């Protein structure tokens, strides 16, 4: 009985070794084939081609935003023709199968204008708030705020009424006076569901950016971006572009602060050397 068990164990070990060697041979052969034909084949990899998750984790810079990227995100799809807002007509390209098609030739420059505004606000030490109150937009606004840094915040749940117009009672007088409760820019990914928040921003004279679909009046926000507001990929693309612009503004602000510190240190060194020179001349 013991001898048969030993034979069985030895047979199993030999089989496992042969399987291991066979796998190693296949791996080596595959690597050789890849090395041999790599210079003749395609250079497309998972990292250098578009992936659906890239818009959330690796967004485009404002200078890299293109019409093809907007089309791939589905930004050109509007609502039904019967729901078209009359004030949206300048941004409508036409109608296809009863669906309003948004003119992306108007969307792209307006997106870059909004990116320039976001960059300028952050560069001047302003605060930005991303608002997206749908469940599929919570990760988008959180990522966008984290990408900019401490100058950005996000609202992924319900906007509390009176956040801006009743801030003394909501935050308390000490917090409202000691901290910057009023933002300098608010970005809405679904503005139609946050009309009360847009109204508060208008009362407080806060500039607003919003993704405006074909059933929305573009005048509800100060800087509209005509696009599909029901597509998560479109929201990821636009929020990503604006967050990258905000991060560029933060870099510009850091450079400006460092240059100010350098000029101040040079000025102080000059002031320290000045009295010594005058003292030497008097002696």
C-alpha positions in Angstrom: 0.0 0.0 0.0 2.8 2.3 0.9 4.7 1.5 -2.3 1.7 2.3 -4.5 1.2 5.6 -2.7 4.8 6.5 -3.3 4.5 5.6 -7.0 1.4 7.7 -7.3 3.0 10.7 -5.7 6.1 10.4 -7.9 3.9 10.2 -11.0 1.9 13.3 -9.9 5.2 15.2 -9.3 6.5 14.2 -12.7 3.3 15.3 -14.3 3.3 18.7 -12.6 6.9 19.3 -13.6 6.2 18.4 -17.2 3.2 20.8 -17.2 5.3 23.5 -15.7 8.0 23.1 -18.3 5.4 23.1 -21.0 3.9 26.4 -19.8 7.4 27.9 -19.6 8.1 26.8 -23.1 4.9 28.4 -24.4 5.6 31.7 -22.5 9.2 31.7 -24.0 7.8 31.0 -27.5 5.2 33.7 -27.2 7.7 36.3 -26.1 10.0 35.3 -29.0 7.2 35.7 -31.5 6.2 39.1 -30.0 9.8 40.3 -30.1 10.2 39.1 -33.7 7.1 40.7 -35.1 6.7 43.8 -32.9 8.6 46.0 -35.3 6.4 45.0 -38.2 3.0 44.9 -36.3 0.8 47.5 -34.8 2.0 49.7 -31.9 -1.5 50.0 -30.4 -1.6 49.0 -26.7 -4.1 49.4 -24.0 -2.4 52.5 -22.7 -2.2 54.5 -25.9 -5.7 53.9 -27.2 -9.0 55.2 -25.9 -10.6 53.3 -23.0 -13.9 54.2 -21.5 -12.4 54.7 -18.0 -9.7 57.1 -19.3 -12.2 60.1 -19.2 -12.6 59.6 -15.4 -9.1 58.7 -14.4 -7.0 60.3 -17.2 -8.9 63.2 -18.6 -7.9 65.3 -21.5 -6.3 68.7 -21.2 -8.3 71.7 -22.6 -5.9 71.9 -25.6 -6.4 68.2 -26.3 -10.2 68.3 -26.4 -11.4 67.6 -29.9 -14.7 67.0 -31.8 -13.9 63.3 -32.1 -13.6 63.0 -28.3 -17.0 64.8 -27.8 -18.6 62.5 -30.4 -17.1 59.4 -28.8 -18.6 60.5 -25.5 -22.0 60.9 -27.0 -22.2 64.7 -26.4 -24.1 65.4 -29.6 -27.2 63.6 -28.7 -30.0 65.9 -27.5 -33.6 65.2 -26.5 -36.6 64.6 -28.7 -37.5 67.3 -31.2 -40.7 68.1 -29.3 -38.7 69.0 -26.2 -36.5 71.5 -27.9 -36.2 74.7 -26.0 -36.6 77.7 -28.4 -33.6 79.4 -26.9 -31.4 76.4 -27.7 -31.8 76.8 -31.5 -28.4 78.5 -32.0 -26.7 75.3 -30.7 -28.8 72.8 -32.6 -27.3 71.2 -35.7 -30.4 69.4 -36.9 -32.8 66.5 -36.2 -32.1 62.9 -36.8 -34.8 60.2 -36.2 -36.7 62.6 -34.1 -33.7 63.4 -31.9 -32.1 66.9 -31.8 -28.4 66.8 -32.7 -26.3 69.3 -30.9 -23.8 71.3 -32.9 -20.4 70.3 -31.5 -18.7 73.1 -33.5 -20.3 75.4 -30.9 -19.7 73.1 -28.0 -15.9 72.9 -28.3 -15.1 76.7 -28.2 -17.6 77.1 -25.3 -15.9 74.3 -23.4 -12.5 75.9 -23.9 -13.9 79.2 -22.8 -15.2 77.6 -19.6 -11.8 75.9 -19.1 -10.0 79.3 -19.4 -12.4 80.7 -16.8 -11.7 77.8 -14.4 -8.0 78.2 -14.9 -8.2 82.0 -14.2 -10.3 81.6 -11.1 -8.0 79.0 -9.5 -4.9 81.0 -10.5 -6.3 83.9 -8.5 -6.8 81.8 -5.4 -10.5 81.3 -6.1 -12.6 78.3 -5.0 -14.5 76.1 -7.4 -17.5 73.8 -6.6 -18.5 70.9 -8.8 -22.2 70.0 -8.5 -23.6 66.7 -9.8 -26.5 65.3 -7.8 -27.2 62.1 -9.8 -25.8 58.8 -8.5 -23.7 58.3 -11.6 -22.1 61.8 -11.3 -20.9 61.5 -7.7 -17.6 59.8 -8.6 -17.2 62.4 -11.4 -17.5 65.5 -9.2 -15.4 63.9 -6.5 -12.5 63.1 -8.9 -12.7 66.5 -10.4 -12.5 68.3 -7.1 -9.6 66.0 -5.9 -7.7 66.7 -9.1 -7.7 70.5 -8.5 -6.8 70.3 -4.8 -7.8 72.2 -1.7 -9.4 75.0 -3.7 -12.1 72.8 -5.1 -15.2 71.1 -3.5 -18.0 68.9 -4.7 -21.6 68.3 -4.1 -22.7 64.8 -5.0 -25.8 64.5 -2.9 -28.7 67.0 -2.5 -27.9 70.7 -2.6 -29.2 72.1 0.7 -31.5 75.1 0.1 -30.0 78.3 1.6 -26.4 77.1 1.3 -25.5 80.5 -0.2 -28.4 82.8 0.6 -28.9 81.6 4.2 -25.3 80.8 5.1 -25.3 82.6 8.5 -28.0 80.3 9.8 -26.7 77.2 8.0 -23.0 77.5 8.9 -23.1 79.8 11.9 -21.8 83.4 12.1 -18.4 82.4 13.2 -17.8 79.9 10.4 -19.4 82.2 7.8 -17.1 85.1 8.8 -13.9 83.1 9.4 -14.0 80.8 6.3 -14.7 81.3 2.7 -18.2 79.9 2.4 -19.1 81.6 -0.9 -17.4 80.0 -3.9 -16.0 81.9 -6.8 -17.2 79.5 -9.5 -19.8 76.8 -9.5 -19.9 74.1 -12.2 -23.2 72.2 -12.7 -23.2 68.8 -14.5 -27.0 68.5 -14.3 -28.3 72.1 -14.0 -32.0 71.3 -14.6 -32.1 69.3 -11.4 -30.4 72.1 -9.5 -32.3 75.2 -10.6 -32.6 76.4 -7.0 -28.8 76.2 -6.6 -28.4 78.2 -9.8 -30.9 80.8 -8.5 -28.8 81.1 -5.3 -25.6 81.7 -7.3 -27.4 84.4 -9.4 -28.5 86.1 -6.2 -24.9 86.1 -4.8 -23.4 87.1 -8.2 -21.4 83.9 -8.5 -20.5 82.8 -12.1 -21.8 79.5 -13.2 -20.8 76.9 -15.8 -23.3 74.2 -16.8 -23.9 71.4 -19.3 -27.0 72.5 -21.2 -29.1 70.0 -23.1 -31.6 70.7 -25.9 -34.5 70.9 -23.4 -32.8 73.5 -21.2 -32.7 77.3 -21.7 -28.9 78.1 -22.1 -29.5 81.4 -20.2 -30.0 79.6 -16.9 -26.2 79.6 -16.5 -23.6 82.3 -17.2 -21.3 80.0 -19.3 -23.3 77.2 -21.0 -21.7 74.2 -22.6 -24.2 72.6 -25.0 -24.0 68.8 -24.7 -25.8 65.7 -23.6 -26.4 66.1 -19.9 -27.7 62.6 -19.4 -24.5 60.8 -20.6 -22.1 59.9 -17.8 -19.2 59.8 -20.3 -20.0 63.3 -21.5 -20.0 64.5 -17.9 -16.7 62.8 -17.3 -15.1 64.4 -20.3 -16.3 67.9 -19.6 -15.6 67.7 -15.8 -12.2 66.2 -16.6 -11.2 69.0 -19.0 -12.3 71.7 -16.5 -10.5 70.0 -13.6 -7.3 69.8 -15.6 -7.7 73.5 -16.4 -8.1 74.2 -12.7 -5.0 72.2 -11.9 -3.1 74.3 -14.5 -4.3 77.4 -12.7 -3.1 76.1 -9.4 0.4 75.5 -11.0 0.4 79.0 -12.3 -0.5 80.3 -8.8 2.3 78.3 -7.2 4.8 79.7 -9.7 3.6 83.2 -9.0 3.9 82.7 -5.3 7.4 81.4 -5.6 8.4 84.3 -7.8 7.0 86.7 -5.3 9.0 85.1 -2.5 12.1 85.3 -4.6 11.6 89.0 -5.4 10.9 89.7 -1.7 14.1 87.9 -0.6 16.1 89.8 -3.2 14.6 93.1 -2.0 15.4 92.2 1.7 19.0 91.3 0.8 19.3 94.6 -1.1 18.0 96.6 1.9 20.4 94.8 4.3 23.4 95.6 2.1 22.4 99.3 1.6 23.0 100.6 5.2 26.3 98.7 5.4 27.5 100.5 2.3 26.4 103.9 3.6 28.2 103.2 6.9 31.4 102.4 5.1 31.3 105.5 3.1 30.8 107.6 6.3 33.9 106.2 7.9 
